[in-house]
Amino acid sequence: MKPAAVIIGRNEGDRFLACLDSLGDQFSRVVYVDSGSTDGSIAAAKAAKVEVVHLDTTVPFTAARARNAGMTHLAESDEAHDFIQFIDGDCSVQPGWIDAAMAFMIANPVAAMVCGRRRERFPEASAYNRLIDQEWDTPCGLTLSCGGDTLGRVAALRQVGGFNPTLIAGEEPELCLRLRGAGWEIWRIDAEMTLHDAALTQFAQWWQRARRAGYTYAEGAAMHGMPPEWYNVRALVSALVWGLGLPVFLLASAILVSPWALAGLLVWPLQVLRLRQRGLSGAQALFLTLGKFPESQGALTYGWRRLLRRRAKLIEYK
């Protein structure tokens, strides 16, 4: 039994070519959902005999919307598919992953999604790439969520209505929350899954990526932040306290009470040291602490757009 594959992408260039080269004959069908590429990705997909779905450019692009379009395209055929491997266009499938993932899904009928180890293709290219590679390295076993590259069970996905197409990011954890609520399980297994190329070489790119995370925290908490899940609430509160509340409090105290209040700025270096004592590397501790500022900015962006009832826009870093 071979799964189908749904690849999503937009102007991924050579990364997409590497993705296509990694597919081999592991899939019964491959669908590429394109979000307005202008770099030749569509021609490359057609040359590789991949089915192409074009998203309507008048509707805002989201990864969730693209994945749903791929699933819909597969469902419209007479050929049934029990499993779909979702692949981001900047990722390449590792040899042996599909066999390992399929074996696990067949042996565990309550598993809705299974993922493995995603690695950065060029971790040495920048400190930001190395941080992302470490971010991907999460424990194996029963877990709360997966990422963009994952093998999904079609019956489970249909039961919960697929991805939420309005989310500009964080659509996978939100889907997994609904799957777990319906009685399904999410698993991460000890197997090499994909190579990812973040191409993150500039501080501004890192800032935008962290800002998008903060937006996701706020939106997720607004949707599912009630008990028992308290979805994204802890991350949102942390971002707002460290990235907004404390700076505003210290600045106001320095102006209204005493300039000595600025000594409170030492709380951020102390936080870095505390994280180091918990086993994080110096870079991880530093950027985790610094990231609270763009995260709080992203959370405020979500709140502002919701207040004005404005349509969500992608926050891109590439």
Beta strands, then each sheet from edge to edge (+ up, - down):
strand 1: 4-9
strand 2: 30-34
strand 3: 51-54
strand 4: 83-88
strand 5: 91-93
strand 6: 111-120
strand 7: 141-143
strand 8: 150-153
strand 9: 185-196
sheet 1: 3+ 2+ 1+ 4+ 8- 6+ 9+ 5-
sheet 2: 3+ 2+ 1+ 4+ 8- 6+ 9+ 7-
end
